[in-house]
Amino acid sequence: MAGLDINFHLTLELLFSTALVTGLYGVVNAMWTRITRKTVRLANLPAAWRGRRAALISDVHLGHVRNGSFLRRLVARILREEPDAVFVAGDLYDGTAIDARRAAEPLNKLKAPHGVYFVAGNHEQLGDDSKYLGAIAAAGVRVLSNEKVEVEGLQIVGVPYRNATQDGHLASALRDIHLDRDRASILLTHAPDHPEIAEAAGVSLQLSGHTHLGQFIPWTWIARRMYRQFVYGLSRIGKMQIFTSSGVGTWGPPLRLGSSPEIVMLEFQ
C-alpha cells in the first residue's frame, strides 16, 4: 500500500508539472507572432501587381486580454515588412465592452501604397456592428461591405461574415458585385465556410481567418474535421485558391497549443 501511495503522489506531481509547463508554453507561444511567407500565382494578374506583396492578418481580438499596445506592436511589425497592401480578415475586436475608437487608434499608422482593407468578422457582428466599423473607418482603413474596389486592374472584394455564412446570401452578394471573370480578383471574407460558392462566382483568391487552426488541443482536431483542407494555409478548390490564416490573437484562454499566431506576407505572381 505504501508503494501505491508513493506512486499515486508521484503521478499527481508529474501530471501537475506537465500541465504547468504545457500551459506556460501555450501562453508564450500565443505571444510570439511569426511571419508566414507565401507566393501566390494568379491567372490574369495585372502586370502592375506582379511581385507586389500584401500583408494578411485576422482574429486580433482586441478586448480585455489584447489591447491597443498589442495592436501598436502588430502595426509596427507589419510596417517593417513594407507591404503594398494590407488585408484584415475580420475579428479585429473580441466583441467585449471596450472603447472601440481608442482600441483602433494604432491603425492610423497602418499605411500601404495600395490600401488597407477590412471586412467584418463574427465578433464584430454579434450585435450592432456600427461602433466597431465606424472606429475602423475613422482610423483610415477601408471597410468593405458587399462591395468591390479596383486597384490598378486587381479586383478587391469584401463580404462581411453576416452575409457570407449562408450559401444563398454569399452567392447573392457576389452576383451583385459583378466580378469580371477575365481579371484576377481577391475576396476578403472572414470564414472559409463556403469556398465552393466563391469559386463558382469566379473569384481567383479568397483570404480568410476565423478558424485559429483550433487555437489549442483538442479544438485543433475539431477545427480540422470541420474545415478539412481549408482549416489553414494555401489550398485550392477548382480554379480558385484560398488562404486561411491561423490568426494573430486569441479568443478565450490566451494560449496556443498546436497552432501559432501569424502575420501572412503574400507575394503575387
C-alpha positions in Angstrom: 0.0 0.0 0.0 2.9 2.4 0.8 4.3 1.8 -2.7 1.0 2.5 -4.3 0.7 5.7 -2.2 4.1 6.9 -3.4 3.3 6.1 -7.0 0.0 8.0 -6.7 1.7 11.1 -5.4 4.4 10.9 -8.0 1.8 10.6 -10.7 0.0 13.6 -9.4 3.2 15.7 -9.3 4.1 14.6 -12.8 0.7 15.5 -14.2 0.7 18.8 -12.4 4.2 19.6 -13.7 3.3 18.6 -17.2 0.2 20.8 -17.2 2.1 23.7 -15.8 4.9 23.5 -18.4 2.3 23.0 -21.2 0.3 26.0 -20.1 3.3 28.2 -19.8 4.4 27.1 -23.3 0.9 27.8 -24.7 0.9 31.4 -23.2 4.4 32.2 -24.5 3.6 30.6 -27.9 0.5 32.8 -28.2 2.6 35.9 -27.7 5.2 35.0 -30.3 3.9 36.2 -33.7 5.5 34.6 -36.7 5.8 35.9 -40.3 4.5 33.3 -42.8 5.6 33.9 -46.4 3.8 32.5 -49.4 3.9 33.1 -53.1 0.5 33.0 -54.9 0.3 32.7 -58.6 -2.9 34.1 -60.1 -4.2 33.8 -63.6 -4.8 37.1 -65.4 -2.9 39.0 -62.7 -2.4 42.6 -63.9 1.3 43.3 -64.7 1.4 46.1 -62.1 0.7 43.6 -59.4 3.4 41.1 -60.3 5.9 40.9 -57.5 3.8 43.1 -55.2 3.3 41.9 -51.6 0.3 42.1 -49.3 0.0 41.5 -45.5 -2.9 39.4 -44.2 -3.9 39.4 -40.6 -7.1 38.2 -38.9 -8.5 37.5 -35.5 -6.7 40.1 -33.5 -9.5 40.0 -30.9 -8.9 43.3 -29.2 -10.6 43.2 -25.8 -9.6 42.7 -22.2 -6.7 40.5 -23.0 -5.3 42.1 -26.2 -5.5 45.9 -26.3 -4.1 48.9 -28.1 -0.5 48.2 -27.1 -0.7 44.8 -28.7 -2.1 46.4 -31.9 0.6 49.0 -31.9 3.3 46.3 -31.9 1.5 44.4 -34.6 1.2 47.5 -36.8 4.9 48.3 -36.3 5.8 44.7 -37.3 3.7 44.9 -40.5 5.2 48.3 -41.5 8.7 46.8 -41.2 7.7 44.4 -44.0 6.7 47.3 -46.3 3.7 45.7 -47.9 2.0 47.1 -50.9 -1.5 46.4 -49.5 -2.9 45.1 -46.1 -5.9 42.9 -45.7 -7.6 42.5 -42.3 -9.9 39.5 -42.4 -12.2 40.2 -39.5 -12.5 39.8 -35.7 -10.3 42.8 -35.0 -12.4 43.1 -31.9 -13.3 40.5 -29.3 -16.9 41.7 -29.0 -16.4 42.8 -25.4 -17.3 46.2 -23.9 -14.3 48.3 -24.8 -13.7 51.8 -26.2 -13.7 50.8 -29.8 -12.2 54.0 -31.2 -9.4 54.1 -28.7 -8.5 50.5 -29.3 -8.4 51.1 -33.1 -6.2 54.2 -32.9 -3.0 52.4 -33.8 -4.5 51.6 -37.2 -3.9 55.3 -38.0 -0.3 54.5 -38.6 -1.0 51.4 -40.8 -0.4 52.6 -44.3 0.3 50.8 -47.6 0.6 52.3 -51.1 -2.4 50.4 -52.4 -4.6 50.5 -49.4 -5.6 48.8 -46.1 -8.8 46.9 -46.3 -11.1 45.3 -43.6 -14.1 43.0 -43.6 -16.2 42.3 -40.6 -16.0 39.0 -38.7 -18.5 37.3 -36.4 -17.2 39.1 -33.3 -17.9 42.5 -34.8 -21.4 41.3 -35.8 -22.6 39.7 -32.6 -25.0 42.7 -32.4 -24.9 46.2 -33.9 -21.6 46.4 -35.7 -21.7 50.2 -36.3 -19.4 51.2 -33.4 -16.7 48.8 -34.5 -16.9 49.6 -38.2 -17.1 53.3 -37.5 -14.0 53.1 -35.4 -12.0 51.2 -38.0 -13.1 53.6 -40.8 -12.2 56.6 -38.6 -8.7 55.1 -38.3 -8.3 55.4 -42.1 -9.0 51.7 -43.0 -11.3 51.0 -45.9 -14.2 48.8 -44.6 -15.6 46.6 -47.4 -19.2 45.6 -47.1 -20.6 43.6 -50.1 -18.5 45.7 -52.5 -15.7 45.8 -54.9 -12.8 48.2 -55.4 -10.4 48.1 -58.3 -6.8 48.9 -57.7 -4.6 49.0 -60.9 -6.7 46.3 -62.5 -7.0 44.0 -59.5 -10.5 43.4 -58.1 -10.6 43.5 -54.3 -13.9 42.3 -52.9 -15.2 42.3 -49.3 -18.2 40.3 -48.0 -18.7 40.5 -44.2 -19.4 37.5 -42.0 -23.1 38.0 -41.7 -23.6 37.9 -45.5 -21.2 35.0 -46.1 -22.4 32.4 -43.7 -25.3 31.1 -45.8 -25.0 29.8 -49.3 -27.7 31.9 -50.8 -26.5 35.2 -49.1 -22.9 34.8 -50.3 -23.9 33.8 -53.8 -26.3 36.8 -54.0 -23.7 39.2 -52.7 -21.1 38.1 -55.2 -23.6 38.2 -58.0 -24.5 41.8 -57.2 -20.8 42.8 -57.1 -20.4 41.8 -60.8 -17.0 40.3 -60.9 -15.1 40.3 -64.1 -14.1 36.6 -64.5 -11.4 37.6 -67.1 -9.4 39.5 -64.5 -7.8 38.5 -61.2 -9.8 39.1 -58.0 -9.3 38.7 -54.3 -12.2 38.0 -52.0 -11.8 39.1 -48.4 -14.2 37.3 -46.1 -13.8 36.2 -42.5 -14.5 32.4 -42.5 -13.7 29.7 -45.1 -17.3 28.4 -44.8 -18.3 28.2 -48.5 -15.3 28.4 -50.8 -17.2 26.5 -53.4 -19.6 29.4 -53.7 -16.8 31.9 -54.2 -15.1 29.6 -56.8 -18.4 29.3 -58.7 -18.6 33.1 -58.8 -15.2 33.4 -60.5 -13.1 34.5 -57.5 -9.3 34.0 -58.0 -8.1 34.1 -54.4 -10.1 34.0 -51.1 -8.4 35.3 -47.9 -9.9 34.2 -44.6 -9.2 33.6 -40.9 -11.7 32.6 -38.2 -10.5 29.0 -37.6 -7.5 29.9 -35.4 -6.4 26.4 -36.5 -8.3 25.4 -33.4 -6.0 27.6 -31.2 -5.4 24.7 -28.7 -5.9 21.0 -28.4 -8.5 19.4 -28.6 -10.1 22.2 -30.7 -7.3 21.9 -33.2 -8.6 18.4 -34.1 -12.2 19.6 -34.2 -11.3 22.5 -36.5 -9.6 20.2 -38.9 -12.6 18.0 -39.1 -14.9 20.9 -39.7 -12.9 22.8 -42.3 -10.8 20.0 -43.7 -8.2 21.3 -46.2 -9.4 24.8 -45.7 -8.7 25.0 -42.0 -5.3 26.6 -42.6 -2.8 27.6 -45.2 -3.0 27.8 -49.0 -5.2 25.3 -50.8 -7.2 25.1 -54.0 -10.8 24.4 -55.0 -11.4 24.2 -58.7 -9.9 27.3 -60.3 -9.8 29.3 -57.0 -7.1 29.4 -54.4 -7.8 30.1 -50.7 -5.5 31.1 -47.9 -6.8 30.7 -44.3 -4.7 32.3 -41.6 -4.5 30.9 -38.1 -4.9 34.5 -36.9 -2.7 36.7 -34.7 -4.6 36.9 -31.4 -6.5 34.6 -29.2 -10.1 34.1 -28.0 -10.9 32.8 -24.6 -7.7 31.5 -22.9 -4.7 33.5 -24.1 -2.8 30.4 -25.2 -2.0 28.4 -28.3 -1.1 24.7 -28.5 -1.0 23.1 -31.9 -1.3 26.5 -33.7 0.8 29.7 -33.9 -0.1 33.4 -34.3 1.0 34.8 -37.6 1.2 37.7 -40.0 1.0 36.4 -43.5 3.0 38.0 -46.3 1.7 37.1 -49.7 3.7 37.8 -52.9 1.7 37.8 -56.1 3.0 36.4 -59.3 
